[in-house]
Amino acid sequence: LFLIQLILMYVFTVYFFSNTDIFFTIDPETGLLSTTTSLDREIIADFNLTVEAAEKNNPLHKDKATVIVGFPSLSSQIEMSFEVTDINQFSPSFREPYVTFSTPEDLSVGSVIGKIQAEDRDYGSNGAIMYGITQENLYLPFSIGETSGLLTLIRELDFEKEGVYYLQIKAMDGGWVSKTGMVNVTVVVTDVNDNPPVFSSSEYIISLPENSDIGSNVFDIKATDADSGVNAQIVYSLIAGHVDKFLIDSRSGTITTLVVFDYEQEQNFDLTIKATNIGGLTLFSLSYFVIQISDVNEFKPIFSKKELNFSVFKNVPAGTVIGKITATDDDQGPEGQVFYLMFGQKKYMGFEINKISGEIFTTRSLRSQGNSHTDFKVLAKNPGVITGTNVDETLVRVTVIDINEAPVFTSVLYVANMSEDSPIGTSVITVSALDEDSILDWNRFFFNIENGNTNSSFAVNPSSGVVSIISLLDRELWSHYNLTLTATDNGSPPATGTTNVIINVNDVNDNAPKLTFNEAHVKENQPQGTVVARLNASDSDLVPNQGPFTYLLVNPSTDSAFSLTSDGVLVTTRTFDREQISLYQVLVAATFNITVEATDQLHFPVNNSIYVNYKGFTNASIDNFYLFLSLPLLSNFLSFLIRNVRGACFAI
């Protein structure tokens, strides 16, 4: 158990006195104190020992261990006490696994709700118990004394928010390795009368017709109480105002009359109503009640006719007024005001009535109702609730008249592009239209070009709507057309719809270049190479079918007095003498460059090409020229192709 060590210069003897040697022994050399048998706290809980360290020649006790050390022999003693501790054998336990406490919701914070008691059969610290709330329940409004086990309220309770709490409490002993017991605790919160009755409104305004019988129901007033049980029971009473003219049922809150009221004598009455609960602590609230006596409606609205007829064309837009009905009421003021209502299934057939003016108007398109009849009823009433005797009704018959509507093109504008060299008969575009007439003959129509067909260049198929070319186009004359097309049906009278077709004519290279001037002057005696003129040419075609041009002299002779560069600069080739020759005529042409390619029909075609500079264009006429091609014979079958030519001026 213990190591008793005395630091000396000599070897010494260690021994102890008492009759405890049946329980303990000590090593005379090391001083190690050990038990010789098991200890039982329930038999002996405490031991007192005297331990001595002695040298040689010390008077020996009968139980000493001796070692001869020195002279004279010396010794020393120490008193030792031992307490036998209990083994932590048992866990804390509760008498019941579940504990329930009940507490009123108005319990003060800091008050004790109850006591948790656990037992531990161990002794000493092993039997000491500490209490705690489990981690997951720490948010609850409770705490527990660690040693006392007293469950205490730490936040206010509210029965109306939470009526029951569930938590776990643990009991832990004081052992070196502590043991734990658990108990489930239920805290039931009981209701107290801490909420007054509450009216849905602090003020009520109610209308009561004059001449109502005694005992007539005026209003069922209600208050609510957030408490429960007896604490929520409410008693109603009249405490101020015209309490002699009204009665209230103390349980239901129903207010009834005690007298007959006359609008002409007095119109307004008031009451103060008290709602009281009957719990231990009496709480109440008040509400102010106003009763307005209303004049009795003596007359009802009357229609002058029990049947009214109207007609409307089917193509009118939504919101079109088709007629107005009127009912009269001999009452004056608000009682004489008339409101109009449509009722019955037929009110959904595309019509509605203005409830103030009585005007009947369309709510949607009536196209699907051509040549049809719609009947519906209209009710005339005064303000307020319909009682069954204060209304009148009339039958309204509406005839929807079918009319011939014009066909509608599927597009308000069509656009097409055509090449000016398109042959006659070429289709340009197809137009289409729809006709919603329900009469068969009225929805059949034919197409026609009404306007914009300059030079009668186009025609339209009256049935299919295909627009085609009927005369050759020339962009230089008309670059675009704006055709107005019509679709006319077979109605009586016929109806016509229109659309526009824009046709843009695309350019092709069908115009030769033209020189812009034909006269130039040069002084005599000027040196060779003098610039006479810079030539320009024009082309009616569009880019890229116009220019750039190559200029050359037509049929130049070897002794020609002029030369011309490819870009149109005319220069002299010698010096002139006006006295010898005063006028020269030079024929100039602006040319196109053409490449002709020949390809044989072998499995792997072989082709060759020749570059041709055609000088035949001197004016706007279309000229022909002949080109003789000589190629090595590769096959009996050759095909020729013109390449790199703007427009379609040449063919092969």
SVG drawing of the C-alpha trace seen along z (x, -y; Angstrom):
<svg xmlns="http://www.w3.org/2000/svg" viewBox="-95 -75 124 88">
<polyline fill="none" stroke="black" stroke-width="0.4" points="0.0,0.0 2.7,-2.4 6.5,-2.6 8.1,-3.7 11.6,-4.9 14.1,-6.4 17.3,-7.8 20.2,-6.7 23.9,-6.1 23.4,-2.6 21.3,0.4 18.2,0.3 15.2,2.4 11.6,1.4 8.7,2.8 5.3,1.8 3.3,2.3 -0.4,3.4 -2.4,6.4 -3.1,5.6 -0.5,7.9 -3.3,10.2 -4.3,7.5 -1.0,5.8 2.7,6.6 5.8,4.5 9.0,5.2 11.8,4.5 14.3,3.5 12.1,1.5 9.4,0.3 6.6,1.4 3.3,1.8 1.0,4.4 -2.3,6.0 -2.3,9.7 -6.0,10.3 -9.1,8.7 -10.6,5.8 -14.3,5.4 -15.5,1.9 -18.7,3.2 -16.6,5.2 -13.7,2.8 -13.9,-0.7 -10.7,-2.2 -7.1,-1.0 -4.5,-2.8 -0.8,-1.6 2.5,-2.5 5.5,-2.0 9.1,-2.1 12.5,-2.3 15.3,-1.0 19.1,-0.3 21.0,2.4 20.8,2.8 17.3,1.1 15.0,3.0 13.3,5.5 9.6,6.1 8.4,9.5 7.3,8.7 10.3,6.8 12.7,7.6 16.3,7.0 19.4,6.1 22.6,5.4 23.7,2.0 25.6,-0.2 26.2,-1.2 24.4,-2.5 21.2,-1.5 18.7,-4.3 15.0,-4.3 12.0,-6.4 8.2,-5.9 5.2,-7.2 1.5,-6.9 -0.6,-5.9 -4.4,-5.8 -6.3,-4.1 -10.0,-4.4 -11.4,-1.6 -13.4,-3.0 -16.5,-1.3 -16.4,0.1 -18.8,-1.8 -21.1,1.2 -24.4,-0.5 -25.9,-3.1 -28.3,-5.8 -31.9,-4.7 -35.3,-6.2 -38.3,-4.6 -40.4,-5.2 -39.2,-5.5 -41.6,-8.4 -42.4,-11.4 -45.2,-13.9 -45.5,-17.4 -48.3,-19.9 -47.9,-23.6 -50.1,-26.6 -49.1,-28.8 -48.7,-31.9 -46.1,-30.3 -43.4,-32.8 -39.9,-32.4 -37.6,-30.8 -40.4,-28.8 -39.9,-25.1 -42.0,-22.8 -41.0,-19.6 -38.2,-17.5 -36.4,-14.6 -35.1,-11.9 -32.7,-9.1 -31.0,-6.5 -27.5,-4.8 -26.7,-1.9 -23.0,-2.6 -21.3,-4.5 -19.3,-7.6 -18.5,-9.4 -19.7,-6.4 -23.2,-7.0 -23.2,-10.8 -25.6,-11.9 -25.6,-14.9 -28.6,-15.8 -28.7,-17.4 -30.9,-18.0 -29.8,-16.1 -28.1,-18.2 -31.0,-18.0 -33.5,-19.4 -31.4,-22.4 -33.5,-24.8 -36.6,-24.1 -37.6,-26.7 -36.4,-24.6 -33.3,-24.0 -32.5,-21.4 -30.3,-21.7 -27.2,-19.6 -27.4,-18.2 -31.0,-19.1 -32.8,-17.7 -35.2,-20.6 -36.8,-21.3 -37.1,-25.1 -38.8,-27.4 -36.4,-29.8 -38.7,-31.4 -42.4,-32.3 -44.9,-29.7 -47.9,-30.2 -50.5,-27.5 -51.8,-29.0 -48.4,-28.4 -47.2,-25.2 -49.3,-23.0 -46.9,-20.0 -43.1,-19.7 -41.1,-16.5 -37.6,-16.2 -35.0,-13.7 -33.1,-14.2 -29.9,-12.2 -28.5,-11.3 -24.7,-10.7 -22.8,-9.2 -19.3,-10.3 -17.4,-7.2 -14.0,-7.4 -15.9,-6.0 -19.3,-7.5 -22.5,-5.7 -25.7,-7.3 -29.5,-6.8 -32.2,-8.5 -35.8,-9.4 -38.4,-10.9 -40.2,-13.9 -43.4,-15.4 -44.4,-18.9 -48.1,-19.6 -48.9,-23.3 -52.4,-24.1 -54.5,-27.0 -55.3,-30.0 -57.6,-32.8 -55.0,-35.2 -56.7,-36.3 -59.7,-38.5 -62.4,-37.9 -61.7,-39.7 -64.3,-41.0 -63.5,-40.7 -64.1,-44.5 -64.2,-47.3 -67.1,-48.9 -70.0,-47.4 -72.4,-49.3 -75.6,-47.3 -78.6,-48.2 -82.1,-47.3 -85.2,-47.9 -88.0,-49.9 -91.2,-48.1 -89.2,-45.0 -91.2,-42.8 -90.4,-42.7 -87.9,-40.0 -86.3,-40.4 -82.7,-39.3 -80.4,-42.3 -76.9,-40.7 -75.0,-37.7 -72.0,-39.2 -69.1,-37.0 -66.0,-37.3 -63.2,-34.8 -61.0,-33.8 -57.6,-32.3 -57.9,-30.4 -59.5,-26.9 -62.1,-25.2 -64.1,-27.2 -61.7,-30.1 -62.9,-30.5 -66.6,-30.6 -68.0,-34.1 -71.1,-35.9 -72.5,-38.9 -74.4,-41.9 -75.6,-45.3 -74.1,-48.0 -74.8,-51.3 -76.8,-53.0 -80.4,-52.2 -80.6,-49.1 -84.3,-49.5 -84.9,-48.8 -82.6,-45.8 -82.0,-42.4 -78.8,-40.3 -78.6,-36.5 -75.9,-36.2 -74.6,-32.9 -75.0,-33.2 -74.5,-37.0 -77.7,-37.3 -79.1,-40.8 -82.9,-41.1 -85.4,-44.0 -87.7,-44.9 -89.7,-47.6 -90.8,-48.4 -88.7,-51.1 -90.0,-53.9 -87.5,-55.4 -89.3,-58.7 -89.0,-59.2 -85.4,-58.1 -82.7,-56.5 -79.7,-55.7 -79.3,-53.8 -76.2,-52.6 -75.2,-50.0 -72.1,-49.2 -71.7,-45.4 -69.6,-43.7 -68.0,-40.2 -66.9,-38.7 -65.2,-35.3 -66.2,-33.3 -62.8,-32.0 -61.2,-32.5 -59.9,-35.9 -62.8,-37.8 -61.6,-39.5 -63.7,-41.4 -63.7,-43.6 -66.1,-46.1 -67.4,-46.8 -69.5,-49.7 -72.5,-48.8 -74.4,-51.2 -77.8,-50.2 -79.0,-52.3 -82.7,-52.1 -83.2,-51.9 -86.2,-53.0 -88.4,-50.2 -88.5,-49.8 -92.2,-50.0 -92.0,-49.7 -90.1,-47.3 -88.6,-48.0 -90.9,-47.4 -90.1,-46.7 -92.4,-48.3 -92.2,-45.2 -91.8,-41.6 -90.0,-40.9 -87.4,-43.0 -85.8,-42.3 -82.5,-43.5 -80.3,-42.6 -76.6,-42.9 -74.2,-42.2 -71.8,-39.3 -68.7,-41.3 -69.1,-44.1 -66.1,-44.3 -66.3,-43.4 -67.8,-46.1 -70.4,-47.2 -73.7,-48.4 -76.6,-46.6 -79.4,-48.2 -80.6,-49.5 -83.4,-48.3 -85.0,-50.4 -87.0,-49.6 -88.7,-52.2 -89.1,-52.4 -91.5,-54.8 -89.4,-54.9 -87.2,-58.0 -83.6,-58.2 -81.5,-55.0 -84.6,-52.8 -85.5,-53.9 -82.2,-53.0 -82.3,-50.1 -79.6,-47.6 -79.6,-45.2 -78.4,-41.6 -78.3,-38.9 -79.0,-35.4 -79.3,-31.9 -76.9,-29.9 -77.4,-32.1 -75.6,-35.0 -72.3,-33.4 -73.2,-33.7 -71.2,-36.8 -73.3,-39.5 -73.3,-41.4 -75.3,-44.3 -74.1,-47.4 -75.7,-47.0 -76.2,-50.8 -77.2,-52.0 -79.0,-48.9 -77.0,-48.9 -76.4,-45.5 -73.0,-45.1 -71.0,-42.3 -68.1,-40.7 -66.4,-38.9 -66.6,-38.2 -69.9,-36.9 -68.5,-35.5 -69.4,-31.9 -73.0,-32.9 -74.0,-34.2 -77.7,-33.9 -78.6,-32.8 -80.8,-33.8 -79.9,-34.2 -82.4,-34.5 -81.5,-35.5 -83.2,-37.1 -82.4,-40.4 -83.3,-41.1 -84.0,-44.6 -83.5,-45.0 -83.0,-47.6 -79.8,-47.8 -79.3,-45.2 -80.2,-41.5 -82.8,-40.0 -85.8,-39.0 -87.9,-37.6 -90.6,-40.2 -88.5,-43.3 -87.4,-42.3 -88.8,-42.2 -87.5,-40.4 -87.8,-40.6 -86.8,-38.4 -84.2,-39.7 -83.9,-38.2 -80.9,-39.1 -80.7,-38.2 -77.1,-37.9 -77.2,-38.9 -74.7,-37.3 -73.0,-39.7 -70.6,-39.0 -67.1,-39.6 -64.2,-40.2 -61.5,-37.5 -58.3,-38.2 -54.9,-37.6 -52.6,-35.5 -50.0,-38.3 -50.5,-42.1 -47.3,-42.3 -45.6,-39.8 -42.1,-40.4 -40.4,-38.6 -37.1,-39.0 -36.9,-38.1 -34.1,-38.3 -34.8,-40.6 -34.0,-37.9 -36.6,-35.5 -38.6,-34.0 -42.4,-34.5 -44.4,-32.1 -42.0,-32.0 -43.9,-31.8 -43.0,-34.8 -45.0,-34.1 -48.2,-32.5 -50.7,-34.5 -53.4,-33.0 -56.4,-34.3 -59.1,-33.0 -62.8,-33.8 -64.6,-33.1 -68.1,-33.4 -70.4,-30.6 -72.5,-30.7 -70.8,-28.4 -71.0,-30.6 -69.7,-33.6 -66.4,-32.0 -65.4,-31.3 -63.3,-34.0 -61.0,-34.7 -57.8,-36.7 -57.1,-39.7 -54.3,-42.3 -56.0,-45.6 -53.1,-48.1 -49.4,-48.5 -49.1,-46.1 -46.9,-48.4 -46.5,-47.3 -48.9,-44.4 -45.9,-42.4 -47.7,-40.0 -50.8,-38.0 -52.4,-36.1 -54.2,-32.8 -57.7,-33.6 -58.0,-30.3 -54.5,-29.3 -53.1,-32.8 -49.9,-32.1 -48.4,-35.3 -46.4,-34.8 -44.5,-36.8 -46.5,-37.5 -44.1,-40.0 -40.3,-40.4 -38.8,-42.4 -36.2,-45.1 -34.7,-46.4 -33.4,-49.5 -37.0,-50.5 -38.7,-49.2 -36.6,-48.1 -39.5,-47.1 -43.3,-46.7 -45.8,-47.3 -48.9,-45.2 -52.2,-45.6 -53.9,-42.2 -57.5,-41.6 -59.5,-38.6 -63.2,-39.0 -65.9,-36.5 -69.2,-35.5 -71.3,-37.2 -74.2,-39.6 -72.9,-42.2 -69.3,-40.8 -66.7,-41.7 -63.0,-42.2 -59.8,-41.9 -56.5,-43.4 -52.8,-42.9 -49.6,-44.2 -46.9,-42.3 -43.5,-44.0 -41.5,-42.5 -37.8,-43.6 -36.2,-43.1 -32.6,-41.9 -30.0,-43.2 -28.3,-41.0 -25.5,-42.1 -27.5,-43.0 -26.2,-46.4 -22.9,-47.2 -20.6,-50.1 -21.1,-53.5 -18.4,-56.2 -19.5,-59.5 -17.9,-61.9 -16.7,-61.7 -14.6,-64.8 -11.2,-66.0 -8.7,-68.7 -4.9,-68.7 -2.5,-71.5 -0.2,-71.0 3.5,-70.6 3.0,-68.8 5.6,-66.1 4.9,-62.4 3.1,-61.0 0.9,-64.1 -2.3,-63.2 -5.3,-64.0 -8.1,-62.8 -9.0,-60.5 -11.9,-58.4 -14.8,-57.4 -17.6,-54.8 -20.9,-54.2 -23.0,-51.1 -26.8,-51.0 -26.3,-47.8 -25.6,-47.8 -22.4,-46.7 -20.9,-44.3 -22.3,-44.2 -20.8,-47.6 -17.0,-48.3 -14.2,-48.4 -13.7,-48.6 -10.8,-48.0 -10.3,-50.5 -8.7,-49.8 -8.6,-51.2 -10.7,-49.4 -8.8,-48.4 -5.7,-50.4 -3.2,-50.7 0.5,-50.5 0.8,-54.2 -1.9,-55.3 -1.3,-58.7 -2.7,-57.7 -2.4,-55.0 -4.8,-54.1 -3.9,-52.7 -6.1,-50.0 -7.5,-52.4 -8.6,-54.9 -5.8,-57.4 -5.5,-58.5 -2.0,-59.8 -0.3,-60.9 2.3,-58.7 3.9,-61.6 3.9,-65.4 0.9,-66.9 0.8,-69.7 -2.6,-71.2 -1.9,-72.6 -1.6,-69.0 -4.4,-67.2 -6.8,-69.1 -9.2,-66.2 -8.7,-62.6 -11.4,-60.0 -10.5,-57.3 -12.8,-54.3 -12.6,-53.3 -14.2,-50.3 -14.7,-49.4 -14.4,-45.6 -15.2,-42.6 -12.7,-39.8 -13.9,-36.3 -12.3,-32.9 -13.5,-29.9 -12.8,-26.4 -13.0,-23.1 -13.3,-19.8 -13.3,-16.3 -15.4,-13.3 -12.6,-11.0 -12.9,-9.2 -10.5,-11.7 -11.5,-14.9 -8.8,-17.0 -9.5,-20.7 -7.8,-23.6 -8.7,-27.3 -8.2,-30.3 -8.4,-33.9 -10.5,-36.0 -10.6,-39.8 -13.7,-40.8 -13.6,-44.2 -17.0,-44.2 -18.9,-46.4 -19.0,-49.9 -22.5,-50.8 -25.5,-49.3 -26.4,-46.8 -26.0,-43.1 -23.3,-41.8 -22.3,-38.2 -18.7,-37.1 -17.2,-33.9 -14.2,-32.3 -12.4,-29.4 -10.9,-27.1 -8.1,-24.6 -7.2,-22.2 -5.2,-18.9 -7.6,-16.1 -8.0,-14.2 -11.4,-12.8 -14.1,-12.7 -16.4,-14.5 -15.6,-18.0 -17.7,-20.4 -17.2,-24.2 -17.8,-26.6 -17.5,-30.3 -16.0,-31.4 -15.4,-34.7 -18.0,-36.7 -20.2,-39.2 -23.9,-38.8 -25.2,-36.8 -23.9,-38.7 -22.3,-35.7 -23.3,-32.2 -21.5,-29.2"/>
</svg>
